[in-house]
Amino acid sequence: MAYLHAYKANKPVLVHQNISADKVLIDQRYNPLLADSGMYKLLTNDIVFSALKGSAAKGYLAPEYATTGRFAETSDVYAFGVLLFQILSGKHEITSSIRLAAESSKYQEFMDPNLHGRYFEYEAAKLAKIALLCSHESPFERPSMDAIVQELGNCSSCL
């Protein structure tokens, strides 16, 4: 994600378009890798639309896509926020109650029960805040991927 959205002179803007939990791979050193760039789906709008129905159903698709039919960097940011919520909660579907619990800092209500309370609250707070910002309804309120990477870098134990 950081590479796709990093600003460099003469580098075109790249948008993944289809970020979801099943696209995240882990290498032997536990570094996350993002698979399936979605670039082949640019051939026709029908192919893109039909391929994305599954993503929309899982909640990864940014709300503005329904009205504009266009992807932007903020679309990937939205999907990243949903992915963070899935990691924190251990659930596939991110409900409004999960979002409300995160907004209210009620971690015990949305954190993955398989953790049995073994997590640092400050890490949960930081990641929940990032997830909330990334999955904001308005694309104009979402942070850039550069800002997200920088924020995650400020929390070395969150990585």
Accessible surface in RSA format (square Angstrom, percent):
REM  Atomic radii and reference values for relative SASA: ProtOr
REM  Chains: A
REM  Algorithm: Lee & Richards
REM  Probe-radius: 1.40
REM  Slices: 20
REM RES _ NUM      All-atoms   Total-Side   Main-Chain    Non-polar    All polar
REM                ABS   REL    ABS   REL    ABS   REL    ABS   REL    ABS   REL
RES MET A   1    40.87  21.2  16.02  10.6  24.86  59.2  16.02  13.6  24.86  32.9
RES ALA A   2    41.56  38.2  37.70  58.2   3.85   8.8  38.00  53.5   3.55   9.4
RES TYR A   3   148.00  69.1 140.54  80.0   7.45  19.4 104.99  78.9  43.00  53.0
RES LEU A   4    30.82  17.2  30.49  21.8   0.33   0.8  30.49  21.4   0.33   0.9
RES HIS A   5    14.44   7.9   1.05   0.7  13.39  34.2   3.63   3.7  10.81  12.6
RES ALA A   6    20.90  19.2  16.71  25.8   4.19   9.5  16.71  23.5   4.19  11.1
RES TYR A   7   187.59  87.6 164.16  93.4  23.43  61.0 128.27  96.4  59.32  73.1
RES LYS A   8   116.00  56.6 108.96  66.9   7.03  16.7  85.98  77.4  30.02  32.0
RES ALA A   9    82.19  75.6  58.23  89.9  23.95  54.5  61.08  86.0  21.11  55.9
RES ASN A  10   158.44 109.3 112.09 108.3  46.35 111.6  40.95  98.5 117.49 113.6
RES LYS A  11    45.08  22.0  22.91  14.1  22.17  52.8  23.88  21.5  21.20  22.6
RES PRO A  12    93.24  68.0  80.49  73.4  12.76  46.4  92.50  76.4   0.74   4.6
RES VAL A  13   101.09  66.5  74.65  67.6  26.43  63.7  77.87  67.7  23.21  63.0
RES LEU A  14    46.63  26.0  45.37  32.5   1.26   3.2  46.63  32.7   0.00   0.0
RES VAL A  15    22.80  15.0  16.02  14.5   6.78  16.3  16.22  14.1   6.58  17.9
RES HIS A  16     4.76   2.6   3.25   2.3   1.51   3.9   4.66   4.8   0.10   0.1
RES GLN A  17    18.91  10.6  13.35   9.8   5.56  13.2   2.68   5.7  16.23  12.3
RES ASN A  18    10.39   7.2   8.35   8.1   2.05   4.9   2.05   4.9   8.35   8.1
RES ILE A  19     2.92   1.7   0.65   0.5   2.27   5.5   0.65   0.5   2.27   6.1
RES SER A  20     4.36   3.7   4.36   5.8   0.00   0.0   2.33   5.0   2.03   2.8
RES ALA A  21    41.84  38.5  30.99  47.8  10.85  24.7  31.71  44.7  10.13  26.8
RES ASP A  22    96.80  67.8  65.63  65.3  31.18  73.7  46.27 108.9  50.53  50.4
RES LYS A  23    29.82  14.5  29.64  18.2   0.18   0.4   5.73   5.2  24.09  25.7
RES VAL A  24    42.90  28.2  27.57  25.0  15.33  36.9  27.57  24.0  15.33  41.6
RES LEU A  25    92.17  51.3  89.15  63.8   3.02   7.6  92.17  64.7   0.00   0.0
RES ILE A  26    99.79  56.8  69.48  51.8  30.32  73.1  69.48  50.0  30.32  82.3
RES ASP A  27    40.38  28.3  28.12  28.0  12.26  29.0  18.22  42.9  22.16  22.1
RES GLN A  28   160.68  89.9 126.04  92.1  34.64  82.5  66.75 142.1  93.93  71.2
RES ARG A  29   191.27  80.3 169.54  86.4  21.73  51.7  49.76  68.0 141.51  85.8
RES TYR A  30   184.26  86.0 166.92  95.0  17.34  45.1 118.60  89.1  65.66  80.9
RES ASN A  31    69.97  48.3  69.93  67.6   0.04   0.1  13.35  32.1  56.62  54.7
RES PRO A  32    96.00  70.0  79.43  72.4  16.58  60.3  79.70  65.8  16.31 101.3
RES LEU A  33    89.97  50.1  84.47  60.4   5.50  13.8  89.93  63.2   0.04   0.1
RES LEU A  34    55.34  30.8  20.56  14.7  34.78  87.4  20.72  14.6  34.62  93.2
RES ALA A  35    30.66  28.2  22.79  35.2   7.86  17.9  30.66  43.2   0.00   0.0
RES ASP A  36    52.71  36.9  29.82  29.7  22.89  54.1  28.78  67.7  23.93  23.9
RES SER A  37    55.09  46.5  46.59  62.2   8.49  19.6  32.68  69.6  22.40  31.4
RES GLY A  38     0.28   0.3   0.00   N/A   0.28   0.3   0.23   0.6   0.05   0.1
RES MET A  39    86.50  44.8  79.97  52.9   6.53  15.6  74.60  63.4  11.90  15.8
RES TYR A  40   133.05  62.1 120.55  68.6  12.50  32.5 107.94  81.1  25.12  31.0
RES LYS A  41     8.05   3.9   8.05   4.9   0.00   0.0   6.36   5.7   1.69   1.8
RES LEU A  42    99.96  55.7  75.05  53.7  24.90  62.6  76.18  53.5  23.78  64.0
RES LEU A  43   139.94  77.9 111.43  79.7  28.51  71.7 115.12  80.9  24.82  66.8
RES THR A  44    66.29  47.1  58.82  59.6   7.47  17.8  64.82  87.1   1.47   2.2
RES ASN A  45   130.01  89.7 122.36 118.2   7.64  18.4  30.01  72.2 100.00  96.7
RES ASP A  46   116.70  81.7 110.70 110.2   6.00  14.2  31.38  73.8  85.32  85.1
RES ILE A  47    75.06  42.7  73.47  54.7   1.59   3.8  75.04  54.0   0.02   0.1
RES VAL A  48    12.94   8.5  12.94  11.7   0.00   0.0  12.94  11.2   0.00   0.0
RES PHE A  49   118.20  59.1 117.76  72.9   0.44   1.1 117.76  71.4   0.44   1.3
RES SER A  50    66.09  55.8  52.08  69.5  14.01  32.3  36.04  76.7  30.05  42.1
RES ALA A  51    41.72  38.4  15.75  24.3  25.97  59.1  27.60  38.9  14.12  37.4
RES LEU A  52     2.58   1.4   2.27   1.6   0.30   0.8   2.54   1.8   0.04   0.1
RES LYS A  53   119.71  58.4 110.66  67.9   9.06  21.6  63.30  57.0  56.42  60.1
RES GLY A  54    39.03  48.1   0.00   N/A  39.03  48.1  34.74  95.3   4.29   9.6
RES SER A  55    11.41   9.6   7.61  10.2   3.79   8.7   2.55   5.4   8.86  12.4
RES ALA A  56    49.09  45.1  31.90  49.2  17.18  39.1  32.87  46.3  16.21  42.9
RES ALA A  57    91.94  84.5  48.48  74.8  43.46  98.9  61.33  86.4  30.61  81.1
RES LYS A  58   108.33  52.8  97.03  59.5  11.30  26.9  67.74  61.0  40.59  43.2
RES GLY A  59    31.00  38.2   0.00   N/A  31.00  38.2  29.17  80.1   1.83   4.1
RES TYR A  60     8.13   3.8   6.18   3.5   1.94   5.1   2.67   2.0   5.45   6.7
RES LEU A  61    33.19  18.5  21.25  15.2  11.94  30.0  21.74  15.3  11.45  30.8
RES ALA A  62     2.84   2.6   0.08   0.1   2.76   6.3   0.08   0.1   2.76   7.3
RES PRO A  63    44.79  32.6  28.06  25.6  16.72  60.8  39.32  32.5   5.46  33.9
RES GLU A  64    30.25  17.4  24.82  18.8   5.43  12.9  29.59  57.2   0.66   0.5
RES TYR A  65    22.67  10.6  20.81  11.8   1.86   4.8  10.07   7.6  12.60  15.5
RES ALA A  66    94.51  86.9  52.84  81.5  41.67  94.8  62.52  88.0  31.99  84.7
RES THR A  67   120.49  85.7  82.64  83.8  37.85  90.2  79.04 106.2  41.46  62.7
RES THR A  68    83.28  59.2  54.80  55.6  28.48  67.9  60.25  80.9  23.03  34.8
RES GLY A  69    46.23  57.0   0.00   N/A  46.23  57.0  23.49  64.5  22.74  50.9
RES ARG A  70   182.28  76.5 175.34  89.4   6.94  16.5  53.60  73.3 128.68  78.0
RES PHE A  71    42.45  21.2  14.90   9.2  27.55  71.7  15.00   9.1  27.45  78.6
RES ALA A  72    49.06  45.1  44.15  68.1   4.91  11.2  49.06  69.1   0.00   0.0
RES GLU A  73    63.86  36.7  61.46  46.5   2.40   5.7  19.49  37.7  44.37  36.2
RES THR A  74    36.83  26.2  36.82  37.3   0.01   0.0  33.30  44.7   3.53   5.3
RES SER A  75     6.30   5.3   3.22   4.3   3.08   7.1   3.00   6.4   3.30   4.6
RES ASP A  76     2.28   1.6   1.98   2.0   0.30   0.7   0.30   0.7   1.98   2.0
RES VAL A  77     2.12   1.4   2.12   1.9   0.00   0.0   2.12   1.8   0.00   0.0
RES TYR A  78    28.26  13.2  28.26  16.1   0.00   0.0   0.00   0.0  28.26  34.8
RES ALA A  79     4.53   4.2   4.53   7.0   0.00   0.0   4.53   6.4   0.00   0.0
RES PHE A  80    31.14  15.6  31.14  19.3   0.00   0.0  31.14  18.9   0.00   0.0
RES GLY A  81     0.00   0.0   0.00   N/A   0.00   0.0   0.00   0.0   0.00   0.0
RES VAL A  82     7.34   4.8   7.34   6.6   0.00   0.0   7.34   6.4   0.00   0.0
RES LEU A  83    15.33   8.5  15.33  11.0   0.00   0.0  15.33  10.8   0.00   0.0
RES LEU A  84    14.18   7.9  14.06  10.1   0.12   0.3  14.06   9.9   0.12   0.3
RES PHE A  85     0.66   0.3   0.66   0.4   0.00   0.0   0.66   0.4   0.00   0.0
RES GLN A  86    14.93   8.4  10.36   7.6   4.58  10.9   9.52  20.3   5.41   4.1
RES ILE A  87   113.35  64.5  94.76  70.6  18.60  44.8 101.89  73.4  11.46  31.1
RES LEU A  88     8.41   4.7   6.92   5.0   1.48   3.7   8.41   5.9   0.00   0.0
RES SER A  89     0.67   0.6   0.12   0.2   0.55   1.3   0.12   0.2   0.55   0.8
RES GLY A  90    48.27  59.5   0.00   N/A  48.27  59.5  15.09  41.4  33.17  74.3
RES LYS A  91   101.66  49.6  94.85  58.2   6.80  16.2  69.63  62.7  32.03  34.1
RES HIS A  92   149.19  81.5 144.42 100.4   4.78  12.2 101.00 104.1  48.20  56.1
RES GLU A  93   124.54  71.5 119.62  90.5   4.92  11.7  44.43  85.9  80.11  65.4
RES ILE A  94    37.06  21.1  11.12   8.3  25.94  62.5  11.12   8.0  25.94  70.4
RES THR A  95    53.96  38.4  47.82  48.5   6.14  14.6  52.23  70.2   1.73   2.6
RES SER A  96    83.00  70.1  74.41  99.3   8.59  19.8  42.93  91.4  40.07  56.1
RES SER A  97    72.20  61.0  66.12  88.2   6.08  14.0  48.80 103.9  23.40  32.8
RES ILE A  98     9.46   5.4   8.49   6.3   0.97   2.3   9.44   6.8   0.02   0.0
RES ARG A  99    61.92  26.0  61.92  31.6   0.00   0.0  29.36  40.1  32.56  19.7
RES LEU A 100   107.21  59.7 106.89  76.5   0.32   0.8 107.08  75.2   0.12   0.3
RES ALA A 101     4.67   4.3   1.66   2.6   3.01   6.9   4.00   5.6   0.67   1.8
RES ALA A 102     6.66   6.1   0.00   0.0   6.66  15.2   0.00   0.0   6.66  17.6
RES GLU A 103   100.88  57.9  69.54  52.6  31.34  74.6  30.35  58.7  70.52  57.6
RES SER A 104    61.63  52.1  35.00  46.7  26.63  61.3  18.89  40.2  42.73  59.9
RES SER A 105    64.45  54.5  49.74  66.4  14.71  33.9  21.54  45.9  42.91  60.1
RES LYS A 106    96.59  47.1  95.06  58.3   1.54   3.7  43.34  39.0  53.26  56.7
RES TYR A 107    18.43   8.6  18.43  10.5   0.00   0.0   9.29   7.0   9.14  11.3
RES GLN A 108   141.53  79.1 111.63  81.6  29.90  71.2  62.39 132.8  79.14  60.0
RES GLU A 109   113.19  65.0  77.21  58.4  35.98  85.7  34.58  66.9  78.61  64.2
RES PHE A 110     5.72   2.9   0.00   0.0   5.72  14.9   4.53   2.7   1.19   3.4
RES MET A 111    17.67   9.2   9.06   6.0   8.61  20.5   9.06   7.7   8.61  11.4
RES ASP A 112    26.26  18.4  24.05  23.9   2.21   5.2   0.77   1.8  25.48  25.4
RES PRO A 113    89.65  65.3  74.17  67.6  15.48  56.3  84.72  69.9   4.93  30.7
RES ASN A 114   112.59  77.6 101.13  97.7  11.47  27.6  23.56  56.7  89.04  86.1
RES LEU A 115    64.12  35.7  63.15  45.2   0.97   2.4  64.12  45.0   0.00   0.0
RES HIS A 116   135.97  74.3 104.40  72.6  31.57  80.8  74.73  77.0  61.24  71.3
RES GLY A 117    58.40  72.0   0.00   N/A  58.40  72.0  27.88  76.5  30.52  68.3
RES ARG A 118   178.31  74.9 154.90  79.0  23.41  55.7  77.79 106.3 100.52  60.9
RES TYR A 119    60.49  28.2  30.77  17.5  29.72  77.3  29.48  22.2  31.01  38.2
RES PHE A 120   126.92  63.5 125.70  77.9   1.22   3.2 126.90  76.9   0.01   0.0
RES GLU A 121   111.96  64.3 105.24  79.6   6.72  16.0  27.54  53.3  84.42  68.9
RES TYR A 122   132.80  62.0 120.88  68.8  11.92  31.0 103.83  78.0  28.98  35.7
RES GLU A 123    26.89  15.4  26.89  20.3   0.00   0.0   4.70   9.1  22.19  18.1
RES ALA A 124     2.47   2.3   0.20   0.3   2.28   5.2   1.70   2.4   0.77   2.0
RES ALA A 125    34.75  31.9  29.28  45.2   5.46  12.4  30.48  42.9   4.27  11.3
RES LYS A 126    48.71  23.8  43.35  26.6   5.36  12.8  23.25  20.9  25.45  27.1
RES LEU A 127    24.00  13.4  24.00  17.2   0.00   0.0  24.00  16.9   0.00   0.0
RES ALA A 128     2.14   2.0   2.14   3.3   0.00   0.0   2.14   3.0   0.00   0.0
RES LYS A 129   115.42  56.3 112.15  68.8   3.27   7.8  70.38  63.3  45.04  48.0
RES ILE A 130     5.14   2.9   4.83   3.6   0.31   0.8   5.14   3.7   0.00   0.0
RES ALA A 131     0.00   0.0   0.00   0.0   0.00   0.0   0.00   0.0   0.00   0.0
RES LEU A 132    29.49  16.4  27.12  19.4   2.37   6.0  27.41  19.3   2.07   5.6
RES LEU A 133    72.53  40.4  71.84  51.4   0.69   1.7  72.52  50.9   0.01   0.0
RES CYS A 134     0.00   0.0   0.00   0.0   0.00   0.0   0.00   0.0   0.00   0.0
RES SER A 135     4.64   3.9   2.07   2.8   2.56   5.9   2.07   4.4   2.56   3.6
RES HIS A 136    68.53  37.5  68.15  47.4   0.37   1.0  42.53  43.8  26.00  30.3
RES GLU A 137   121.35  69.7 112.56  85.2   8.79  20.9  59.44 115.0  61.91  50.5
RES SER A 138    34.82  29.4  30.47  40.7   4.35  10.0  27.16  57.8   7.66  10.7
RES PRO A 139    28.36  20.7  26.28  24.0   2.08   7.5  26.48  21.9   1.88  11.7
RES PHE A 140   187.85  94.0 155.10  96.1  32.75  85.2 160.87  97.5  26.98  77.2
RES GLU A 141   102.65  58.9  87.37  66.1  15.29  36.4  13.56  26.2  89.09  72.7
RES ARG A 142    16.18   6.8   0.00   0.0  16.18  38.5   0.14   0.2  16.04   9.7
RES PRO A 143    32.49  23.7  19.84  18.1  12.64  45.9  31.61  26.1   0.88   5.5
RES SER A 144    66.52  56.2  51.68  69.0  14.84  34.2  51.59 109.9  14.93  20.9
RES MET A 145     6.74   3.5   3.18   2.1   3.56   8.5   3.18   2.7   3.56   4.7
RES ASP A 146    70.31  49.3  63.28  63.0   7.03  16.6  27.93  65.7  42.38  42.3
RES ALA A 147    44.66  41.1  36.77  56.7   7.89  18.0  40.47  57.0   4.19  11.1
RES ILE A 148     3.23   1.8   1.37   1.0   1.86   4.5   3.23   2.3   0.00   0.0
RES VAL A 149    63.94  42.1  61.37  55.6   2.56   6.2  61.98  53.9   1.95   5.3
RES GLN A 150   125.90  70.4 116.49  85.1   9.40  22.4  34.74  73.9  91.16  69.1
RES GLU A 151    53.77  30.9  53.28  40.3   0.49   1.2  12.34  23.9  41.44  33.8
RES LEU A 152    23.58  13.1  23.58  16.9   0.00   0.0  23.58  16.6   0.00   0.0
RES GLY A 153    48.65  60.0   0.00   N/A  48.65  60.0  26.97  74.0  21.68  48.6
RES ASN A 154   105.98  73.1  70.84  68.5  35.13  84.6  21.30  51.3  84.68  81.8
RES CYS A 155     9.55   7.2   3.86   4.3   5.70  13.4   6.75  17.1   2.80   3.0
RES SER A 156    92.99  78.6  75.88 101.3  17.11  39.4  42.34  90.2  50.65  71.0
RES SER A 157    65.23  55.1  36.27  48.4  28.96  66.7  42.99  91.5  22.24  31.2
RES CYS A 158    19.67  14.9   0.00   0.0  19.67  46.2   2.53   6.4  17.14  18.5
RES LEU A 159   145.02  80.8  81.21  58.1  63.81 160.4 104.99  73.7  40.03 107.7
END  Absolute sums over single chains surface
CHAIN  1 A     9760.4       7844.0       1916.4       5928.5       3831.9
END  Absolute sums over all chains
TOTAL          9760.4       7844.0       1916.4       5928.5       3831.9
